[in-house]
Amino acid sequence: LQDEETRKDYDYMLDHPEEYYRHYYHYYSRRLAPKVDVRIVILVTVCAISVFQFFSWWSSYNEAINYLATVPKYRIQATEIARQQGLLNKTKEKGKNRRSKEEIREEEEEIIKDIIKNKIDIKGGYQKPKIYDILLFQILLAPFYLCKYIVWYCWWIYCFTIKGQEYGVEEKLYIIRRYMKMSQSQFDSLEDHQKDTFLERQLWIRENYEVYKLEQEEELKKKMAMDPRWKRYRRWMKNEGPGRLTFIDD
């Protein structure tokens, strides 16, 4: 009875002995209550999710590098750079230091992958993971990001709404990205010529973007209409799709 709440329950039991079900409930609810601080549980959970995120992103990044190493375009360029830097010649040694062909091949493969990592900027979901992108740092830096967004938003209102300045290239691309409902990483993964097309067509203007959107939808419909897989699917939906009544006996 060292706890004050427990003493209150005990005194209540002495005054109301007939409410034995209630006494049992309070007794076991206190005995079986978790002893671990909820804050510690939340912290451990966030840390576990962050570690999983980081290693998952590293795995995706390595998969992208391994795939690019098999693409002839990038592999030939990386091999040429390795030869110019004299990295491939170092793998072929003679005498006591001579290694097997398998070891030489593995080392050359690693050299090519390292060159691809350094020369190619992978964007989007397969980009090189950053420690500040994981959940733990995102939570810790949330106040900073919020203040940064408020300052940026006030600057935007002052420059383009109050003073009426013209949009720069970055501001135009930002408006286009918002119209397309794409994240920053998704938009960064687009080719430069696509972004140039967006700027040429002045898609930061809402009316121009609506016209462009309709054109893309019509083009997608035409591609789907010409795609043999979609033709088979529509034929199946028409002839044998769900909801069709048949008189075939089971």
N, C-alpha and C positions, 0 to 999 in steps of 0.2 A: 504493500500500500504506500510505496514511496511517491507514486505519481498522484497529483492532485485530482486528475480526472478519474483515476481508479478509486480513489477514496470516495468521490462523489457517487460512483456506481455502487460502492459497497454500502454507503449510508442509505442510498435509495433502496437497496435490496433488503436492508434491515427494516425499513419503514413499510415496504410493500413485498412481503415474502410470497404472496400469491402470484406475482408476475414472473414466474420462473422461466418462461420462454424468453422474455425480454432479457433476463439476467444471463441466460445462456448465450444469446446473440451478442451482447456487449462483451462478454468474457472472451468468446472465440474471435470476435472481430478485432480485439486488441491483441490477442495471442498470435493470430495469423496475419496481422498487418505487416506490410513490407517494412523492413528496417533500413533499407537503402534510400538515400536522398534522391528525390526525383530529378534534381538538377544534375546529379552525377550520371544517372541513367541517360538523360537527354544528351549530355556531353559525350558519353561513350558511344551512343548511337550515331551522333553527327560525325564523330571521328571515324567510326567504322564505315559509314557511307562515303566519307571523303577518301579514305584509303582505297575503297573499291572503285570509286570514280577514277582516281589517278591511275591505278594499274589497268583499268579497262580502257582508258584513253591511250595509255602507252601501247597496249596490245593492238588497238586500232591503228595507231600511228605506224607501228612496226609492220602490220599487214599491208598498209599502203606502200611503205618503202619496198617490201618484198615484191609487191605487184609491179611497181615501177621498174624494179631491177630486171623484170622479165619483158618489159616493153622495148622492142628494138630501138625505137627513137631515143629513149633516155639511156639505154644501156650502151649504145654506140657512142653517144656523147660522153658518158662517164668514163668509158674505156679509153677514149682519145685523150681526155684530160689526165687520166692516170698515167698514160704513156708519156705525155708531155712533162709531167712532174717527176717522172722516173720511179713511180711507185710500183709498177708491175715488174720492172727489172730486178727490184730488190727481192722479189719472191723466188727468183731462180738462183739458187746458190749451189756451189759445187764443193766437193771434198767431204769432210766430216759433217759439215752442216747441211748436206744435201737432204732434202725431204722428199716424201712421196708425192706423186701427182695429185692424190686426193687432198693432202695438206696444202699444196700450192693452190689448187683450185678453190678451196675454202677461203684461203687468205685473199685471193684475188676477188672473190665474191664479196667479202667484207669491205675491201677497198672500194669497190664499185658502189656498194650501199652507202658508205660514208660520204663519198662524193655526191651522190644523189641527195643525201640528207643536207649537205652544206649548200648545194647549188639550186635545189628546187624548193620553193616556198609552198608547202602544201597548205591549202586553206579548207575551211568547212569542217565537217565532222571528223576528218582524219588528220587535222593539223597537229603539230607537236604540242603535247599537253603543257599547260602552265600551272604552277603551283597556286596562283591566285584565282584560278577558275574553279577550284574545288569548293564544295559546300561550306566547309569550315571557314575558309577565308572570305567567302562571299557573305557569310553571316557577320563576321567580324568587321568587314569593310562596308557593311550596309549603310551605316550613318554617313560615311565619307561619300559613297555613291549618291545618296539622297541629297546631301548638300551640294555636290557637284552638279546634279541634275537641276536643282533649283536655280543655281547660279547660271547654268547654261540656258535654262528656259527664260529667265529674266533678260538675259542678253539677247535671246532670239526676239522676244517681244519688243525690246527697246530698238533693236537695229532694223527689223523688217516690218514691224507693225506701226511703231511710233514714228521712226525716222524715214521709213519707206525705202530702205536701201535695196539694191538689186541682189539677188541670190548669187553666191559664188558656186563653183563646181561642187564642192563638198556639200553645200546646203541643198543644191538641186538633187544630188544623188540621195541625200537623206530623205527628201520629200518623196522621191520615186520609190525608195525602199519601203517607206511607210505605206504608200499606195498599194504596193505589191504584197504587203503583209509578210515580209521576209525578215528574219533575224540578221544581225550584223555579219555573223559567220556565213550564213547562206548567201548573202549578197556579195561578200568578199570572194566567195568561191566562183562567181561568174567570171567569164572571160572579159578581158578589157574591151574587145570589139563590141561585146553586147552592151557594156556601159556607154561606149561611144554612140551606139545606135540610140540608146535611151536619151542621151543629151541632144543628138541631132534632131530627134523627133519631138523634143521639148516636152517630155512626159511629166515634168514637174507641174505642168498646167493640167488641171483636173480634166478638162474636156479632151485634151489630146490623149491623156492616159485612158479614158473611157473608150475612145476610138481604137487605140492599140489593144486594149483588152478584148474588145469584140473581134478584132482581126485574129488574135491568137486563139480565141475560142472557135472561130470558124475554121481556122487551119487545123486545129486539133480534131474537129469533127470530120474533116476531109481525110486526114490520116487514118482515123479510126474506121472510116467507111471503106478505105482501100486496103486496110490490114486484113489478111486472110484469116487470122485468128478471130478477129471481131466478126467477120462474115460467118465463120463456123458457129460462133457463139449465138449470133442473132438467128441463124438457121435452126440451131438446137432449141432456142427459146420459143421459136414460132411453132416448131413441129413436135418437140418432145419436152418442152420446158415444164416447170412445176405448174400445177393448177390445170393441166390439160386432162379432160375426162376421156377415158378409154373404156372399151367393152371387152378387154382381154381378161379371160378367166385366170385367176391365180392357180 
